[in-house]
Every structure is written in C-alpha cells, then in structure tokens.
C-alpha cells in the first residue's frame, strides 16, 4: 500500500499530464466547434461578476452552472419568490441562448404559471409581456 506522500505525488503527476493533454486537445476542439457552429464567443452581459467569472473560468461546466440555476429558480417559484426567479430566468437564457426549449419554458412559465398568481390584471399582463 502506498503511503500518503507517494499517493499525492502520483495524483499531482496525473493531474499535470491530463492538463497537458487538455492543452493539446483544446485547439482541435475549438476548431470543431467553429465548424459545427456551436461556439459561443460573446460574453455575458449584465451578469453579476461571480456568474461571469464562473462561466469564463469553468467554460466546460457551463451546463452544470445552468442546471444549478434551474434548480434554484424552481425552488424560488415553489416558495412564491417570483421576482427573484425572474433574475435567474434571465441568467439561464444568457447561459443557454441557443437552446429553444429554454426560451419556450421561460415564456410559458411566466405567461401561464406565474401570471395567474396575481389578482390585478395589470400585474398579470406585465408577467405575460416579460
């Protein structure tokens, strides 16, 4: 059985090797993304600094970030915190702008699920317009 120090050194060497391999594969993957038209080059606008930093640093984990925001938005909706949920919906559509189902779900949710929670017709109409 390996001692703790040898295990740490082995893990560091493995991590360095994987990062080096990633460096060689990244240009190839970027070219393929450009050919397929799935590259997202434009930065997030009006996003909080933490969200912008996270999406730039963890670019490959963008989907996980979006999933975490979806979960939080659903929890806020269940708790009746609709105004806070709107901000998360905006961030989700910025993270996943090319996925039509995201826009369909957000539009449906605001127009038909959230708007009916308000008694004033003017308030309802504002949710439909969002």
Buried (B, 14 or more C-beta within 10 A) or exposed (E): EEEEEEEEEEEEEEEEEEEEEEEEEEEEEEEEEEEEEEEBEEEBEEBEEEBBEBBEEEEEEBEEBBEEBBEBBEEBBEEEEBEBBBEBBBBBBBBBEEEEEBBEBBBEBBBEEBBEEBEEEEEBEEBEEE
